[in-house]
Amino acid sequence: MDSTSIDRFDTSRFEASRNRLASLAYRLLGSAADAQDAVQDAFLHWQAADRQQIKVPEAWLTKVVTNLCLDRLRSAQARHERTAGAWLPEPLLDGDPMLGPADTFEQRESVSLAMLTLMERLSPVERAVYLLREAFSYGHAEMAEILDITESASQQHLHRARTRIAAGRRRGGGEVDPASARGIVEEFLAAATSGRTERLVAMLTDDVIAISDGAGLAKKLLRYDTPQRVAAIARGGFKPTPAKRRLAGGAPAIHYALVNGAPAILFVLGDQVIGAVTFDMANDKISTLRGIAAPTRLVRLTEAWRQQGPNTPLIATW
């Protein structure tokens, strides 16, 4: 086999692992754009390596990507962004290969916006150990090799990570029946757009929270709590007005979608997603709303939306 054929073969071996590596990087970083950069950096490492000495390419690539992501999480810029109160995970449309394996509850939960946010409580190494174990079923010996730590340290990191995750979980969470979730979201949208505050309050848990990135204009995330405050914000935000349409650049359609496994509504103008609101459920009520409208957080979601093709809108002209 000549050198060109070898390079082509080695490139194809990397490409066969790309989606798995991207799904790991996304879980670690919470950003599709950063995950893509990390995987591309791993490809450069792969090209520069003596590949004939790499006995198990999948294990080697997993180690490289994991450590590239940990370097990013430890960087001064990342620490500033994540502690400044302006960070939200980047939402992905269901069906995106970057969401990765979804065969088990742990795999599905690990990519939810709720879990990606909750993992901010963990140190970078705790986050890596937790995800490698829960989402990718690695053993402690494998994780110790990937992270250059002892098996005992891996076990300790996993224990601390599980303890912190358990302490931060919202009550009454878990998987929700898709049909039931869609019905709740549709009823919420109808109540919010018509200004029915009392009905909105009844649909929210007592400890409900709403989080918004302020379309990327606010220095910090906007947070609201109590059913009454969240209902008032929803009523004011969802009720259409000429001023809001001018700000949006037109009258968007509102579509139902699944985003990171959770029910969501998308504001779509033409073929551009200009806003997303995701919903976490607990006991058939809404426990968390996340409003995401910063254009940089919606790039990949918009691309996936265009590829999948639009469904019938809940509201054709908002």
C-alpha positions in Angstrom: 0.0 0.0 0.0 1.5 3.3 -1.1 1.6 6.4 1.2 -1.4 8.0 -0.5 -3.5 4.9 0.1 -2.3 4.7 3.7 -3.3 8.3 4.3 -6.7 7.7 2.7 -7.2 4.6 4.9 -6.1 6.4 8.1 -8.4 9.3 7.3 -11.3 6.9 6.8 -10.5 5.3 10.1 -10.7 8.7 11.8 -13.9 9.6 10.0 -15.5 6.4 11.2 -15.0 7.7 14.8 -15.9 11.3 14.1 -19.5 11.3 15.3 -18.7 9.4 18.5 -15.9 11.7 19.2 -18.1 14.8 18.6 -20.8 13.4 20.8 -18.3 13.0 23.6 -16.8 16.5 23.1 -20.3 18.0 23.0 -21.2 16.4 26.3 -18.0 17.6 27.9 -18.1 21.2 26.5 -21.9 21.8 26.1 -21.1 23.6 22.8 -21.4 22.2 19.3 -19.0 24.7 17.9 -16.3 24.0 20.5 -16.9 20.3 20.1 -16.3 20.5 16.4 -13.1 22.5 17.0 -11.9 19.8 19.5 -12.5 17.0 17.0 -10.7 18.9 14.3 -7.8 19.4 16.6 -7.8 15.7 17.3 -7.7 15.0 13.6 -4.5 17.2 13.3 -3.0 15.2 16.2 -4.0 12.0 14.3 -2.3 13.1 11.1 0.9 14.1 12.9 1.1 10.8 14.9 3.0 7.7 14.0 -0.2 5.8 13.3 1.5 2.5 12.8 2.4 2.6 16.5 -1.3 3.2 17.6 -2.7 -0.3 18.4 -6.2 0.8 19.2 -7.2 3.9 17.3 -10.6 4.3 19.0 -8.9 4.4 22.5 -6.2 6.7 21.3 -8.6 9.2 19.7 -10.9 9.1 22.8 -7.9 10.0 25.0 -6.9 12.9 22.7 -10.4 14.3 22.4 -11.1 14.0 26.1 -7.9 15.8 27.1 -8.3 18.5 24.4 -11.8 19.2 25.9 -10.4 19.3 29.5 -7.8 21.8 28.4 -10.6 24.0 27.0 -12.6 23.6 30.2 -9.6 24.6 32.3 -8.7 27.7 30.1 -9.1 31.1 31.6 -11.6 32.1 29.0 -13.8 29.2 29.6 -13.7 29.6 33.4 -14.6 33.3 32.9 -17.5 32.6 30.6 -18.9 29.8 32.7 -18.6 31.6 36.0 -19.8 35.0 34.8 -23.4 33.8 34.7 -23.9 34.2 30.9 -23.3 30.5 29.8 -26.0 28.2 28.5 -25.5 24.9 26.7 -25.9 25.1 22.9 -29.2 23.4 22.0 -29.3 20.6 19.3 -32.3 19.4 17.4 -33.1 15.7 18.0 -31.6 13.6 15.3 -28.4 15.5 15.2 -25.6 12.9 15.2 -23.7 15.0 17.8 -26.2 13.9 20.4 -24.7 10.5 20.1 -25.8 7.3 21.8 -29.3 7.3 23.2 -30.0 3.7 24.0 -30.1 4.0 27.8 -31.7 6.5 30.1 -28.2 7.6 31.3 -27.1 8.3 27.7 -30.2 10.4 27.0 -30.0 12.2 30.3 -26.3 13.1 29.8 -27.1 15.2 26.7 -30.2 17.0 28.2 -29.8 20.7 28.7 -30.6 20.2 32.4 -27.7 17.8 32.8 -25.3 19.8 30.7 -26.1 22.7 33.0 -25.8 20.6 36.1 -22.4 19.3 35.1 -21.1 22.8 35.6 -20.9 21.9 39.3 -18.2 19.3 38.5 -14.5 19.8 38.0 -13.3 19.0 34.5 -11.9 15.6 35.5 -15.1 14.7 37.4 -17.1 15.7 34.4 -15.0 13.5 32.1 -15.2 10.5 34.5 -18.9 10.8 34.9 -19.6 11.0 31.2 -17.1 8.3 30.1 -18.8 6.0 32.7 -22.5 6.9 32.4 -22.8 7.7 28.6 -20.0 5.6 27.1 -19.7 2.7 29.7 -16.0 2.9 30.2 -14.4 1.0 33.1 -12.2 2.5 35.7 -9.0 1.0 34.1 -9.9 2.5 30.8 -10.7 5.9 32.3 -7.5 5.9 34.3 -5.5 5.4 31.1 -7.5 8.1 29.2 -7.0 10.7 32.0 -3.6 9.6 33.3 -4.8 9.0 36.8 -5.0 5.9 39.0 -8.0 3.6 39.1 -8.6 4.6 42.7 -8.7 8.2 41.7 -11.1 7.4 38.9 -13.4 5.8 41.4 -13.2 8.7 43.8 -13.9 11.2 41.0 -17.0 9.2 39.9 -18.3 9.0 43.5 -17.9 12.8 44.0 -19.5 13.5 40.6 -22.5 11.3 41.3 -23.0 12.9 44.7 -22.9 16.4 43.3 -25.3 15.5 40.4 -27.7 13.8 42.8 -27.7 16.9 45.0 -28.5 19.2 42.1 -31.2 17.2 40.4 -34.7 18.8 40.4 -37.4 16.8 42.1 -39.9 14.8 40.1 -37.6 14.7 37.0 -37.1 11.8 34.7 -38.4 10.9 31.3 -41.8 12.2 30.1 -44.3 10.7 27.8 -43.8 12.5 24.4 -47.5 12.8 23.7 -48.2 14.2 27.1 -45.3 16.6 26.9 -46.5 18.0 23.5 -50.0 18.5 24.9 -48.7 20.5 27.8 -46.5 22.6 25.6 -49.3 23.3 23.2 -51.6 24.3 26.1 -48.9 26.5 27.5 -48.4 28.3 24.2 -52.1 28.8 23.8 -52.4 30.3 27.3 -49.3 32.5 26.9 -50.2 34.0 23.5 -53.8 34.8 24.7 -52.6 36.2 28.1 -54.3 33.7 30.3 -52.1 34.1 33.4 -54.1 32.0 35.8 -53.9 29.0 33.5 -50.2 29.5 33.1 -49.7 29.5 36.8 -51.6 26.3 37.2 -49.3 24.6 34.6 -46.1 25.4 36.5 -44.4 23.6 39.4 -44.1 25.5 42.7 -40.3 25.7 42.2 -40.4 26.6 38.5 -37.5 28.6 37.1 -37.2 30.4 33.7 -33.8 31.3 32.2 -33.2 33.4 29.2 -30.0 34.5 27.3 -31.7 37.8 26.4 -31.0 37.1 22.8 -27.3 37.4 23.6 -27.7 41.1 24.6 -27.6 40.6 28.3 -24.3 40.4 30.1 -25.8 37.7 32.4 -28.5 35.2 32.0 -32.0 36.4 33.0 -33.5 34.3 35.7 -37.1 34.2 37.1 -38.7 32.1 39.7 -42.1 31.6 41.3 -45.1 30.5 39.2 -46.5 34.1 39.2 -43.4 35.7 38.0 -42.7 33.1 35.3 -46.3 33.2 34.1 -46.1 37.0 33.9 -42.8 36.8 31.9 -44.3 34.2 29.6 -47.4 36.2 29.0 -45.4 39.2 28.2 -42.9 37.4 26.0 -45.2 35.2 24.0 -48.0 37.6 23.3 -47.4 39.0 19.8 -47.1 42.7 19.2 -46.1 44.8 16.2 -43.0 45.9 18.1 -41.9 42.3 18.6 -42.4 41.5 14.9 -40.3 44.5 13.9 -37.6 43.4 16.3 -37.7 39.8 14.9 -37.7 41.1 11.3 -41.1 39.8 10.5 -43.9 37.5 11.8 -42.2 34.1 12.6 -44.0 30.7 12.6 -43.9 28.7 15.8 -43.1 25.0 15.5 -43.0 22.2 18.0 -39.7 20.2 18.2 -37.6 18.0 20.4 -34.4 19.7 21.5 -31.8 17.6 23.4 -34.6 15.1 24.1 -36.9 17.7 25.6 -40.0 19.3 24.2 -39.4 22.8 22.7 -41.0 25.4 20.5 -39.0 27.1 17.8 -39.6 30.6 16.4 -38.8 30.3 12.6 -38.5 33.1 10.2 -38.1 31.8 6.6 -35.7 29.0 7.1 -33.9 30.6 10.1 -34.5 29.6 13.7 -34.4 32.9 15.5 -35.4 31.6 19.0 -36.0 28.4 21.0 -37.8 27.7 24.2 -37.2 24.4 25.9 -39.3 22.8 28.6 -38.4 20.5 31.5 -41.3 18.6 33.0 -42.1 17.2 36.5 -45.3 15.4 37.4 -47.1 16.7 34.2 -46.1 20.3 35.0 -43.4 22.6 33.6 -40.4 22.9 36.0 -37.9 24.8 33.8 -38.1 27.0 30.8 -35.0 28.0 28.8 -35.2 30.8 26.3 -32.4 30.8 23.8 -32.2 33.5 21.0 -28.5 34.4 20.8 -27.7 33.7 17.1 -24.4 32.1 17.9 -26.2 29.4 19.9 -28.6 28.6 17.1 -26.3 28.0 14.2 -26.2 24.2 14.2 -29.8 23.9 15.3 -30.8 26.0 12.2 -28.7 23.9 9.9 -30.4 20.7 11.2 -33.8 22.3 10.9 -33.2 23.1 7.3 -32.0 19.5 6.6 -34.9 17.9 8.3 -37.5 20.1 6.7 -40.2 22.0 8.7 -43.3 20.3 10.2 -46.8 21.8 10.4 -46.5 24.9 12.6 -48.5 25.3 15.8 -48.9 29.0 14.9 -48.3 29.8 11.2 -48.0 33.6 11.7 -47.1 34.8 15.2 
